[in-house]
């Protein structure tokens, strides 16, 4: 046992001695490898050169992006070419033919060109057009509907809607302005600006829901004497004689801004648009317009023949000026100016003529396409699909005839309306007792 312990002790001593001898060893530095150092230095130098070349290339490409533009690159507007009346130019003398006669190389002012029309002729034509517009322009006004409001910071501000209109009547004590109701609907103030630039407050008189037109009134005493000398009541012409190709002027704000004049021609007069209890012909022109445009159409005699109402434009004609014929509006203007009742039945319809009746089997008359809610027609029981053929004892075949018969009635008057309604065995006649309303 003791021998074993002695051997263990001898082994431990031997290990300690080995450890001691290891710690006593001297670590010598490794000799410097000069070749390796040279290789590393060459690699670093080559990398630096390559980096410099790439940087120089990138800088050269990017430098123009940061350099200011050259100061001498100015915009130059060409000067206008002087006209013959401004500067007398030296003529170029050239022989015309073998006779030896010469010409000055340019047409003599006023002399006809090959087309037969000179520039002076064109200038004269457009000047005549402007002259035609002078008188009706004095009746054109700008209507502003102003609404006072407060923002979320409790700051007051004004909203403004603006359209054109015209002086439609003068009863000796008041001026009456026809305009579009959309500009004066629920506003706090209505301001009318005349052709001389002066402005006065106007008062709402009455509107027509079918056309969207309204009449405003202005006391004459509110208009200065100087302005009264300048402004005129518009001359209302006849649209019944207007045909395709007739030249017209668009005054007011046909393109959406006031004080403009556009010239063109009527391209269509036969299209129709229905309104409640009525329908109107549409005057379509080739004059470029805006969906918010307004104003009037004037013939070459200076008379108003149409009132621009872009809401009546067809889907494919919204970029041209569209108007309602003045002849179909005269009675309405009179009623609105006099604040008279507008008799109301409440049906939207379509004319069924002989040809359409034969093709479809629908009786001739006014086909009811829809009925206004809470209208006299709905209260009496008239429905979609009915065909109105008689008002009281008078036959009606068109919406225009229906409108005339209704206009002969008085507010709250009870009338009989005869209609044809389709049943299981065909159309049957029904008589409705209708108490017409007033708007």
Protein Blocks (a to p, Z undefined) as FASTA:
>chain_A
ZZmmmmmmmmmmmmmmmmmmmmmpccddddddfklmmmmmmmmmmmmmmmmmmmmmmmmm
mmmmmpccdfklccddddddddfklpccddddddfblnopacehiacehiacfkopafkl
mmmmmmmmmmmmmmmmmmpccdddddddddfkopacddddddddddfbdehjaccddddf
klmgopabdcdddfkopacddddfbdcfklopacddddfklpcfklmmmpccdddddfkl
gcehiacddehjfnopahiacddddfbfkbccddehiacdddddfbdcdfkbgcddddfk
opafbdcdfklpcfklmmbccdddfklmmmmmmmmmnopacddfbpacddddfklmmmno
pacddddfbdcehiaklmnopaehiacfbehjbccfbfklmmmmmmmpcehiacdddddd
ddfkoccddddddddddZZ
